[in-house]
Amino acid sequence: MSGGIIESISSVYKRISHAAMRAGRDPSAVKLVAVTKTVSAASVREAVDAGVRLLGESRVQEARDKVSALAGDLPETVSWHMIGRLQSNKARLAVRLFDMIQSVDSLDIARRLDRYASEAGKVQRVLVQVKLGGGEARAGVSPERLSALLEGVGSLNNIVVEGLMTIPPLLETPEDARPYFRRLREIRDEAEAEGFRLPELSMGMSGDFEVAVEEGATIVRVGTAVFGRRNYG
Ligand SMILES: *Cc1c(COP(=O)(O)O)cnc(C)c1O
């Protein structure tokens, strides 16, 4: 698998660049978060050796194990992003582990993160996850409630919202995801018109990241296209 990861990463970067250029965007405006859930610490290292600096995990405990397995082994410039649903009893540990928490979707979880960040003497960077279809069970704040949530989080001193994240419902083709990505960008533009500052748009995964980049993604979260198919054991 050795050359595998390096080649896959270089191919993903190329595809990001081409998609950006098709849309008249600067390719360097798009950041790759390599999603390392179920991926071994050794493979994470390979990805970092190949130049990846942002790593995404969806479970706090798995991230903790990987971070300690790799302690002292990764450059200081590596940062971890939480991309999965955050349970409130894991919030304190999440603040300790993650530079960015992409999945904030309630004032309750934001207040907890703010409290733990204050205790830890840090300002926690977050994205607000927006739910665009996919049913009630799906994580994320509804577009109608976004302003109120941003307003509430704005009053907290130890947490800063840098943008929005979304996961579209399961779709047949990458093109089917386009309206969702476009919608997130429009929602961001509307919120910025209200005075919120939301430079980051985290959208697009292995199956559809090029479409997301064409629609304005600044962060893509890519697992399978970097590491191969996940084995959940
Ligand atoms: C697993 C996961 C990804 C990566 O999915 P791939 O299809 O393997 O690229 C992206 N975002 C979230 C929130 C995930 O849970």
The ligand as an ORCA input file, in Angstrom:
! r2SCAN-3c Opt
* xyz 0 1
  C     -16.191      9.460      6.712
  C     -16.493     10.886      6.465
  C     -15.949     11.559      5.357
  C     -15.068     10.897      4.324
  O     -15.819     10.017      3.544
  P     -15.184      9.344      2.225
  O     -16.373      9.046      1.397
  O     -14.460      8.130      2.670
  O     -14.296     10.336      1.606
  C     -16.239     12.910      5.216
  N     -17.009     13.578      6.097
  C     -17.554     12.955      7.160
  C     -18.395     13.747      8.101
  C     -17.317     11.602      7.383
  O     -17.868     11.003      8.444
*
